[in-house]
Amino acid sequence: MRVLWMEQAQEALSQANQFILEEYGRKASEAFLMRMYKVGSLLADNPNMGALEPLLEGRSFAYRSIVVNRWDTRREPQQQADGVK
């Protein structure tokens, strides 16, 4: 199976990566992109992974969501960045 990145998803990925690059550096940015593309590859091999999106039920395709990275919002961004730069 093939994963299609819609234009809106590509733009969101680009914006998220730009933020990570500016706030946390190149190493964190590269790690983020590698993780995103790895999950895309996993999704291509396992198209039923992820939770069904209830707001998109009844459409011609089944839409699923996957949480790739959770960010600990209880910590200051700089403290988190120190661990990945």
N, C-alpha and C positions, 0 to 999 in steps of 0.2 A: 504494500500500500504506500501511497505518497501523502506527505503532509503538505498542505497548501497554506502558505502564509499570506493572509489577506493584507492589502495595503495598509489598513488601519493597524493591524497587528505589527507589521514591519515598522511603522512609524512609532508605535508605543515602545517596541523593543529598542529602537534607536534612541528615543528620549530617555528611557530608563538607563541605557548604557552610558549615554552622555552624562547623566547625573552621577552615576557611579564613578565614572572616569574623573569628573571634576572634584567630587567630594572624597573619594577613597583611593584614587590612583589607578595606574595602568594594570597592576597585578589583579586587583579586584575586578576591574572591567573585563579583563581577559577570562578570568574564572567565571564570571557571570555569563558571558557569551558562550563559553564552552559548555556550561551547564544547560543553558537554553537549547543549544543545538543537540546535545546528548539526549535531552528529554524528547526533542522532536524526532530523533532517530528511534528512540524507544516507542514512541507513539506510532510511528510508521510500521514497526514490527508487531505492535500490540494495539490495534485500533480501538479496542474496547476498554482500555485502561482509563482511569479517571471517572469522576462522578458525572452522571447525566445532568445536564443543565435544565432545571425545572421551568425556567422562564422561556425556554426555547422548545418546549414540547409541542408536538403536533406539526412540526415542520417536515419537509421532505427528507431531511437528513437528521441523524441523531447527533446532537452537540454535547461534547464532554469538556470538563474543565480539569486542569491539573495545577496544583499549587507547587511552584518550582522552588521558590525561596521564601522563607518567612524572615522578616527582619525584626529583631528584638527592639521594639520602640521604647523600652524602659531605660535603655542606655543612651548616653550622649553619642551622637554620630562619630565624633572624633575618637572616642574610646573604642568604638567598633572598628574604625578605620585603622587604628594602630595595630590591630590584630591581623590585618590583611595586606598592608603595604609592604 
